[in-house]
Amino acid sequence: MFPKTDPSYFDGPWNFEKTEHAVLGLCKILDRYAHKLTLEDLQNDPRCAKIPNLSLDTVQEVIRDVEAKLWRGAQFFENEVIYHTGPHHDDIMLGIMPFINRQLRSPKNQVHFAIMTSGYHSVTDAFLQKAMEDTLDYLYQGRIQMVRYPDFFEQGYRFKQEKDIHHYLDNVARRNPDEMRRGFCHRILRDAVGLWGLKSVDDVETRFKMEIGNLKEGKPNSHEIQKLKGEIREFEEELVWAYTGTALDHIHHLRLGLYESKSEVPEPVEGPTKNGPACRQAQGPVFSRDIEPILNQFRELKPTVISVAIDSEGLGPNTHYKVMQSIAEAVRLWGEEADLSKLRIFGYRNVWSTFHPAEANVYVPVSLNAFAVFEKAFKDSYLTQVKAEFPNPDFDGPFSELAETIWVKNYKDVQFLLGKDFFFENAHPLIRATHGLIFLKEMDAKGFVALAEEMKQKINV
């Protein structure tokens, strides 16, 4: 999954990242573990030959550094305020769920999730049509009792969203798909009542039948339908983090205006961008719409740890890059008001692009237990993404399987440097249980802002 390295990468001033890159590349070319490389192997490789003061000690330095990255990824978080960000719903999970689940085990951590856009593009008309039809069916069967409460259509619809989640997950445990679906339709109904100001069951029936007809005819989505699709994605995100007990007030749907056709920023094209020059014409984030909401959350929550997707423009969906730039600017502005010297920022990537092992400085161990939790949570929670509307062009299957494939590939590459026995003979049970690795890039606030600026400058060249 690693992108092919530009030969010019090894030109110019040398650094240790290039050394790691070259040594791993040689291991893969020779299909040989690092500790078995000879000095002759290194000297005969055109990339390794560029390493200053080349010797077998160079290989040992790489091994020690890689091992340090792994232990960094095995760290336990405690007494932290952690703010995970994702451009779309499911980006955080696909990138770093095993990393997060360990943080959620300690009640001394405050873990928040901020999803920056509505993601309504990822919900098909057919999916929404079926959801509305099912909701009507449950109403006709008398199985949505909440509509019988006298104040439901005035204000009751706004309450008990937590109950919808609990009902759904209870029936995941009971393996009852019909009741899972009923819990989902409860949320659809609540959202629809608030969206259209519906005042009775008759209003619901009339509105739903009209919208179902529009969807069948393929009419363009109204703003309200776009919002309802986005709220479906929000429910999915709430489900996946409710697996570990995260409350709704720790999940923040910022709904930044990157999808609004009348906004100052053009409508983004989802999926991997294919036209480089066209990408470079995209405008940057707008302060009041894209940056200020994030900055206000920083001021309120005061996170000590932040995660952010750091795909370059052109490597993943265009929105990923714009969201990263919005977060970077919010961090920069927050730094003018507060001391951010201890803030840690973890950059991640998921199914659209990957880190080379040399780029990352934190390797998070992933056990088979973590694989199982991840796979089931994705399947049960992200109903719209079992067959993605915007699939990865290099992989035909659920995004969860693609993420797992990447983690396994990362692990196999690191095995070249540390050896297989490092893992299965390790004294630490977490390392012994490792069968995949998530690569992260840890930065301080200044480093993150500088990285975002560097990426921006490359686009503007």
Secondary structure, 3 states (H helix, E strand, C coil): CCCCCCHHHHCCCCCHHHHHHHHHHHHHHHCCCHHHCCHHHHHHCCCHHHCCCCCHHHHHHHHHHHHHHHHHHCCCCCCCEEEEEECCCCHHHHHHHHHHHHHHCCCCCEEEEEECCCCHHHCCHHHHHHHHHHHHHHHHCCCCHHHHCCCCCCCHHHCCHHHHHHHHHHHHHCCCHHHHHHHHHHHHHHHHHHHHCCCCHHHHHHHHHHHHHHHHHCCCCCHHHHHHHHHHHHHHHHHHHHCCCCCHHHEEECCCHHHCCCCCCCCCCCCECCCHHHHHCCCCCCHHHHHHHHHHHHHHHCCCEEEEECCCECCEEHHHHHHHHHHHHHHHHHHCCCCCCCCEEEEECCCCCCCCCCCCCEEEEEEHHHHHHHHHHHHHHCHHHCCCCCCCCCCCCCHHHHHHHHHHHHHHHHHHHHCHHHHHCCCCHHHHCEEEEEEEEEECHHHHHHHHHHHHHHHHC
